[in-house]
Amino acid sequence: MNSARNLWAVLEPLHAVVYFAPEPAAAAKNAGLRGWWMGYFAGRAAPLGAVGPAPVTAMFYGFAPRMVERALPDAWTVASADEVLRTRVEATEAALTRLLGPVDVTELAELLETAVAGCRFDGRPLGAAWAAAPRPDRPLARLWLATAALREHRGDGHVLAAVAAGLSGLDAILTHIATGRTTRTQLQRARGWTDEEWTAATERLAERGLLANGELTPTGVELRQSVEAATDRLASDPVDALGPAGLERVLTLATPLSRAVVDGGGVPIPNPMGVARP
């Protein structure tokens, strides 16, 4: 596993608490957002401002447009983007406090902020927005905000790599499932695609010689590996910013925290992201 992928694998559980812990969902509900998915779309897009469904569908890549349209722009009529962002950070901080207990994360937060500062955000609107979000003064909140910026920086790069490989968002999902890292059960309903759309995309990928009987063909394996390799290359900025010693220190500090999050039930294994317990 290369350095960029190592960094993602170690940090992703710390970030992904926002999607699975009860505190962020409760905060979204208290802000007036209706349903978990409205909280998800508004919360993840909040640093962009009161953005509409079309750019969010494009940036989030993989969601059926109708699913995003059910949440946006209606979310902004009940809560401002600034309020959603503030409460999301605070709620995730509360979730991490519950899962990790008393822990000093100041050094790790500072290292991750160095990694974020070293990132280029050309063509990466979601990563850029999270990197520009107001920085709180509490170490655990700073830590989580930095993981969000790094995660979306990598995610934007992954979208660029997949689009360059000729994959739609649904195509990318199907090829991801075919790697065995996640399942249709976890992703189809969560991304809003109908059985008919799923079948049509599967047939298109089969016609391209990428899938056969739901499994990647040798050509499909090669394409998927090229997308992952490009994603890692495009995620090299934070690794370069940290340097070998800084990266090793991040891995040393973050690994036990991410293990505690997983072991405490903060992130399930398996999960839609395909991340494992560090």
C-alpha positions in Angstrom: 0.0 0.0 0.0 1.5 3.4 -1.0 1.8 6.4 1.3 -1.2 8.3 0.0 -3.5 5.2 0.4 -2.0 4.6 3.9 -2.9 8.1 4.9 -6.4 7.7 3.7 -6.9 4.3 5.3 -5.8 5.6 8.7 -7.7 8.9 8.7 -11.0 7.8 7.0 -12.5 6.2 10.2 -11.9 9.4 12.1 -13.7 11.4 9.3 -16.4 8.9 8.6 -17.8 9.1 12.2 -19.9 12.0 10.8 -21.9 9.5 8.7 -22.5 6.8 11.3 -22.6 8.4 14.8 -25.9 9.6 16.2 -24.7 13.0 17.2 -24.4 14.6 13.7 -27.8 13.2 12.7 -29.4 14.6 15.8 -27.8 18.0 15.2 -29.2 18.1 11.7 -32.6 17.2 12.9 -32.4 19.9 15.6 -31.5 22.4 12.9 -34.8 21.6 11.2 -33.4 19.4 8.4 -35.9 16.7 7.5 -34.6 13.2 7.3 -31.1 11.7 7.4 -30.4 12.4 3.7 -31.3 16.0 3.9 -28.8 16.3 6.7 -26.2 14.4 4.7 -26.4 16.5 1.5 -26.7 19.8 3.4 -24.0 18.9 5.9 -21.4 17.8 3.4 -22.1 20.7 1.0 -22.4 23.3 3.7 -18.9 24.9 3.2 -20.0 25.7 -0.4 -22.9 27.9 0.8 -26.5 27.5 -0.2 -25.7 25.5 -3.3 -28.3 23.8 -5.5 -28.7 20.1 -6.5 -27.0 20.2 -9.9 -23.5 21.1 -8.7 -23.8 18.8 -5.6 -24.8 15.9 -7.8 -21.8 16.6 -10.0 -19.4 16.9 -7.1 -20.7 14.1 -4.9 -20.6 11.8 -8.0 -22.6 8.6 -7.7 -25.9 9.8 -6.4 -29.0 9.6 -8.6 -30.0 13.3 -9.3 -33.5 12.8 -7.9 -32.1 11.9 -4.5 -30.1 15.1 -4.2 -33.1 17.1 -5.5 -35.2 15.9 -2.6 -32.9 17.6 -0.2 -31.6 20.7 -2.0 -32.3 23.5 -2.2 -35.1 23.0 0.4 -32.6 22.5 3.2 -31.5 26.1 3.0 -35.0 27.3 3.7 -34.9 25.9 7.2 -31.2 26.3 8.1 -28.4 28.5 6.8 -25.3 26.9 5.4 -23.2 28.5 8.2 -25.5 27.0 10.9 -25.4 23.6 9.3 -21.6 23.7 9.1 -21.1 24.9 12.6 -23.5 22.3 14.1 -22.0 19.5 12.0 -18.5 20.2 13.3 -19.6 20.5 16.9 -21.7 17.3 16.7 -18.9 15.3 15.2 -16.5 16.6 17.8 -19.0 15.3 20.4 -19.1 11.9 18.8 -15.4 11.6 18.7 -15.2 12.8 22.4 -17.6 10.0 23.3 -15.7 7.4 21.3 -12.1 8.4 22.2 -12.5 9.7 25.7 -10.0 12.1 27.1 -7.1 12.3 24.6 -4.8 15.1 23.5 -4.9 15.4 19.7 -3.2 18.8 19.4 -0.1 17.4 17.7 -2.0 15.3 15.3 -4.4 18.2 14.4 -1.4 20.5 13.7 0.2 17.9 11.5 -3.0 17.4 9.5 -3.4 21.1 9.1 0.1 21.2 7.7 -1.0 18.5 5.2 -4.1 20.5 4.2 -2.0 23.6 3.8 0.2 21.7 1.3 -2.7 20.6 -0.9 -3.4 22.1 -4.3 -7.2 22.4 -5.0 -7.2 23.0 -8.7 -10.4 21.4 -10.0 -11.3 20.3 -6.5 -14.2 22.4 -5.4 -15.4 20.3 -2.5 -11.9 19.9 -1.0 -11.3 23.6 -1.4 -14.5 24.5 0.4 -13.7 22.3 3.4 -10.1 23.5 3.5 -11.5 27.1 3.7 -14.1 26.4 6.4 -13.6 28.4 9.6 -11.1 26.7 11.9 -12.3 26.1 15.5 -10.0 26.5 18.4 -10.7 23.1 20.0 -8.1 20.4 19.0 -10.6 17.6 18.4 -12.8 19.8 16.2 -9.7 21.0 14.3 -8.6 17.4 13.9 -11.9 16.4 12.4 -12.1 19.5 10.1 -8.7 18.7 8.7 -9.7 15.1 8.0 -12.7 16.4 6.1 -10.6 18.6 3.9 -8.1 15.8 3.2 -10.9 13.3 2.5 -12.7 15.6 0.1 -9.3 16.6 -1.6 -8.8 12.9 -2.2 -12.4 12.4 -3.2 -12.3 15.2 -5.8 -9.2 13.6 -7.2 -11.0 10.2 -7.4 -13.8 11.8 -9.3 -11.4 13.3 -11.8 -9.7 9.9 -12.2 -12.9 8.0 -12.7 -14.4 10.6 -15.2 -11.1 10.5 -17.2 -11.5 6.7 -17.4 -15.0 7.1 -18.9 -17.0 6.1 -15.9 -20.2 7.7 -14.8 -21.0 7.9 -11.1 -23.1 4.7 -11.3 -20.4 3.0 -13.4 -17.9 3.8 -10.7 -20.2 2.3 -8.0 -20.7 -0.9 -10.0 -17.0 -1.4 -10.6 -16.3 -0.6 -6.9 -18.7 -3.3 -5.8 -17.1 -5.7 -8.3 -13.8 -5.4 -6.4 -15.5 -7.0 -3.4 -14.9 -4.0 -1.1 -18.6 -3.3 -0.6 -21.9 -4.6 -1.7 -25.0 -3.7 -3.8 -27.1 -4.0 -0.7 -25.0 -1.2 1.0 -24.9 1.1 -2.0 -27.9 0.9 -4.4 -30.6 2.2 -2.1 -28.1 4.6 -0.5 -27.3 6.2 -3.8 -30.9 6.3 -5.1 -30.7 4.1 -8.2 -33.6 2.0 -9.5 -33.3 -1.6 -10.5 -33.8 -0.6 -14.1 -31.0 2.0 -14.0 -28.7 -0.5 -12.2 -29.4 -3.2 -14.8 -28.9 -0.8 -17.7 -25.5 0.4 -16.3 -24.4 -3.2 -15.7 -25.2 -4.0 -19.4 -23.3 -1.0 -20.6 -20.3 -2.0 -18.6 -20.6 -5.5 -20.0 -20.7 -4.2 -23.5 -17.5 -2.3 -22.8 -15.9 -5.6 -21.7 -15.5 -4.4 -18.1 -18.0 -6.6 -16.3 -19.1 -10.2 -16.8 -21.6 -11.9 -14.5 -21.2 -9.1 -12.0 -17.4 -9.5 -11.8 -14.6 -7.5 -13.2 -13.1 -8.8 -16.4 -9.3 -8.6 -16.8 -9.9 -5.3 -18.7 -12.2 -4.1 -15.9 -9.5 -5.0 -13.3 -7.0 -3.0 -15.3 -9.3 0.0 -15.6 -10.2 -0.1 -11.9 -6.5 -0.4 -10.9 -5.7 2.6 -13.1 -8.4 4.7 -11.5 -7.1 3.8 -8.0 -3.5 4.5 -9.0 -4.5 7.9 -10.5 -6.4 8.6 -7.3 -3.3 7.9 -5.2 -1.1 10.1 -7.5 -3.6 12.9 -7.2 -3.6 12.6 -3.4 0.1 13.0 -3.1 0.1 16.6 -2.0 -0.5 16.0 1.8 2.1 13.2 1.8 4.7 15.6 0.2 3.7 18.3 2.7 4.2 16.1 5.7 7.5 14.5 4.5 8.5 11.0 5.6 8.9 11.8 9.2 5.6 13.8 9.4 3.7 11.0 7.7 5.1 8.4 10.0 4.1 10.5 13.0 0.6 10.9 11.6 0.3 7.2 11.1 1.6 6.5 14.6 -0.8 9.0 16.3 -3.9 8.3 14.2 -3.9 4.5 14.0 -4.9 3.9 17.6 -7.6 6.6 17.4 -9.1 5.1 14.3 -9.0 1.6 15.8 -10.8 2.9 18.9 -13.5 4.5 16.6 -14.1 1.2 14.8 -14.0 -0.9 17.9 -16.4 1.5 19.6 -18.9 1.1 16.8 -18.3 4.6 15.4 -17.8 3.2 11.9 -19.1 -0.2 10.7 -16.9 -2.8 9.0 -17.7 -3.4 6.1 -18.8 0.0 5.0 -19.7 1.8 1.7 -16.3 3.5 1.5 -14.5 0.1 1.6 -12.2 1.2 4.4 -11.0 -1.5 6.9 -9.9 -1.3 10.5 -6.4 0.2 10.4 
